[in-house]
Amino acid sequence: MLIDTYGRVATDLRVSLTDRCNLRCTYCMPEEGLQWLAKPDLLTDDEIVRLIDIAVRLLGIEEVRFTGGEPLLRPGLVGIVERVAALAPRPQTSLTTNGIGLKRTASALKAAGLDRVNVSLDTLRPDVFKTLTRRDRHKDVIEGLFAAREAGLTPVKVNSVLMPGLNDDEAPDLLAWALEHAYELRFIEQMPLDAQHGWKREGMVTAGDILASLRTRFDLTPEGADERGSAPAERWLVNGGPQRVGVIASVTRPFCAACDRTRLTADGQIRTCLFATEETDLRAALRSGAPDEEIARIWKLAMWGKKAGAGLDDPSFVQPDRPMSAIGG
């Protein structure tokens, strides 16, 4: 069991498969990209599956989410999914993607055992998409979403970040579109995880702003804390339900007290939080021949030291050196 000193138990593992991405979203990385991890530093497919197996078999992990960077850029992705889906006990599996390669991979991922996907899409306007991502790939994302739904990777969840002066007026349109296509929409507050360190709290679109905008067109009824559990998104029934919309307010309404996540980076580091400034190296233990029980012990020790919260409301908060593209969303 992965328990910390505050009594929280981690049952949800986020696995970053690569730090690379084929978009250059303004809230994540600079236009020229980043210095990518060298191939020898990355975990191999076998190493990833072994660590997930240890997490599932020895540490109580029940859910595995594959992230990046962009996980569809990982050459061995389908094979990794297939092997993880065959573990005993079988974890729930999901994938967070920008959707660009989903049209050609959705069916294979479903056949391999993937349960569902989260797809990032911040705008319905191709010109705004190009400004936000610095790539003209809006059509590819829309087609990827459709392919995921048709393949049965449901519920298909759409993650949207609203940026001031770019797409902050789109919340009602995005929700109407998601309802029409049976996608579950979740808005995410912009977080201080950009490589440029340009994030400013006073300039962000808050959960309150998003909800006020949605209520100009929709009736929203809170789903309630009992339904939410440890999920990061607060959810509202739209026009009485059953369809819902979620808001992940990591900055203005932190949910650290209910956090049930542990994170594995593409180069084999354990992070207890997206905003953590320390990491614990599992790759070295793995490659030095440590047995599964020793790796599990190191992982337990790392999680035992998890902090009470992310500390975003602390004036002394220091942004992590790694951008979101390197540690997974």
Secondary structure as GFF3:
##gff-version 3
##sequence-region A 1 329
A	DSSP	beta_strand	2	3	.	.	.	ID=ss1
A	DSSP	beta_strand	9	10	.	.	.	ID=ss2
A	DSSP	beta_strand	12	16	.	.	.	ID=ss3
A	DSSP	three_ten_helix	39	41	.	.	.	ID=ss4
A	DSSP	alpha_helix	45	58	.	.	.	ID=ss5
A	DSSP	beta_strand	63	67	.	.	.	ID=ss6
A	DSSP	three_ten_helix	71	73	.	.	.	ID=ss7
A	DSSP	alpha_helix	77	85	.	.	.	ID=ss8
A	DSSP	beta_strand	92	97	.	.	.	ID=ss9
A	DSSP	alpha_helix	102	112	.	.	.	ID=ss10
A	DSSP	beta_strand	116	120	.	.	.	ID=ss11
A	DSSP	alpha_helix	126	133	.	.	.	ID=ss12
A	DSSP	alpha_helix	138	151	.	.	.	ID=ss13
A	DSSP	beta_strand	157	160	.	.	.	ID=ss14
A	DSSP	alpha_helix	171	181	.	.	.	ID=ss15
A	DSSP	beta_strand	184	188	.	.	.	ID=ss16
A	DSSP	three_ten_helix	201	203	.	.	.	ID=ss17
A	DSSP	alpha_helix	207	214	.	.	.	ID=ss18
A	DSSP	beta_strand	220	222	.	.	.	ID=ss19
A	DSSP	alpha_helix	225	228	.	.	.	ID=ss20
A	DSSP	beta_strand	234	238	.	.	.	ID=ss21
A	DSSP	beta_strand	244	248	.	.	.	ID=ss22
A	DSSP	three_ten_helix	256	258	.	.	.	ID=ss23
A	DSSP	beta_strand	261	264	.	.	.	ID=ss24
A	DSSP	beta_strand	269	271	.	.	.	ID=ss25
A	DSSP	beta_strand	280	281	.	.	.	ID=ss26
A	DSSP	alpha_helix	283	287	.	.	.	ID=ss27
A	DSSP	alpha_helix	292	304	.	.	.	ID=ss28
A	DSSP	alpha_helix	324	327	.	.	.	ID=ss29
###
